[in-house]
Amino acid sequence: MVAPRQFAIAPRLTRRGMSSATTAPPAKTAPPATATEAAVQRPGVLTIKFADGIRPLDLSTLWLRDICKCTQCVDPDSGQKNFATTELPDMPVVEHAEITPDGSLVLQWARDVMLEGSETHRVVWSKEEVDAWRPKTPPPRTFLPILWNKAEYESLVDQCRISYEEWLHNDEAFASAFGMLARTGLIFVQDVPKSETEVEKIANRIGILQHTFYGSTWDVRSKPHAENVAYTSKFLGLHQDLLYHTPVPRLQFLHCLENSCEGGESLFSDGYRAAEDMKQKQRDEYNQLTTASVRFHYDKGEHYYEARRPTIQLKKGGSRVQATNWAPPFQARFGKPKLSMDGGLPTDHKSNITLWRKAAAEFQKNIEAPENMMEVKLRPGECVIFDNRRVLHGRRQFATAEGERWLKGTYISSQVYGARVRRVLHSEEGAGSEADSD
């Protein structure tokens, strides 16, 4: 592992609504129960009985026929289906079903669209595959968020670092670091070679890059007449990237190639923690930020993007936070108010801007409080990865008279991130996840 980073280690604090730093140990699971009998006892349904005496498993013959994996139904080279579900009858006929001594299921189908002449349509499902069809109790392990402030993240930082070599070539170390990324939203890859292409390699370990109008990768360095405040040496307050874009990038990668200027420290704050704080302590303001939408836009050159999002975005049909949306530099104007008959501002205008401003000021105060904000000066050879839908980032002003500050960046989409979450969790025996799309 990499050499310890110099952070002050503070004890963890207990916070209502915050998950533990580690997942619960996996529950002990019994070996798959052996199937003992398979038969069609009523049209369109195959019933499988098991040795453990638990409730028999009833399966639709249409579902079984549709997932048939034989070489007649699935191309062995491409892995793609050779037929459409719509070509099948409502209740495909099972000519023969049996359980072999090793617990496998053997099915023989009546002739249908995939068969010609007198061919036999036979498929075998292993004992493990059959057992996987049985309803399972939800697994106890999950990538639940660990909410953090400055002291709490510092107490976790050793678990949130990984070397470049381990990230790329050690599956177990990668899975552990990726799990901490899913839980905290912020990790660091260290000892990265000095090359403009390395950020692509690091991101590709998770999946394909998200291309935006900035390109597949981009440079963060000061330049005159910059089209984005990030490309200046000015102070850059906490924010999230591309909230005017759909989909919003999920993961952001910043590989430090040079950072010899005075200043330029990176800032990070946990939006999930801020939302939970407001939910517990400032419920009226929290409700305002979950219901009032803010318009974000980008209007420069040939590019115009716009999207409306609440500051605190909840999961559909639920009360749990899915994302935070905070980017003052790209906040568009509120709608022009219409005066009432007596010349005063109407109630809806007060709701749209006055009440939102009051609640938003409390959110900003929370995320920017020194005790809630991590401050790190990235070193050359270090790549930070953070969840752009959760972790707000910013930067101190830096001097350009001497030295240079140069970061190389890229994005990963929510869909690609979610796919990797499922892959990692599958390798850890199927824990649940927090991997929402935009």
Secondary structure, DSSP 4 states (H G I P E B T S, - for coil): -PPPP----------TTPPPSSPPPPPP-PPPPPEEEEEEEETTEEEEEETT---PEEEEHHHHHHT--STTTB-TTT--BSS-GGGS-SS--EEEEEE-TTS-EEEEEPP-TT--TT--EEEEE-HHHHHHTS--PPPS-B-------HHHHHHHGGGGEEEHHHHHH-HHHHHHHHHHHHHHSEEEEES--S-TTHHHHHHHTT-PPPPBTTBSEEEE---TT-SSGGGSSS-EEEE-TTTTSSSPPSEEEEEEEEE-SSB--EEEEEHHHHHHHHHHH-HHHHHHHHHSEEEEEEEETTEEEEEEEESEEEPTTSSSEEEE---GGGBPPPPPPPP-TTSSPPHHHIIIIIIHHHHHHHHHHHHHSGGGEEEE-PPTT-EEEEETTTEEEEE--B--SSS-EEEEEEEE-HHHHHHHHHHHHHHTT--B------
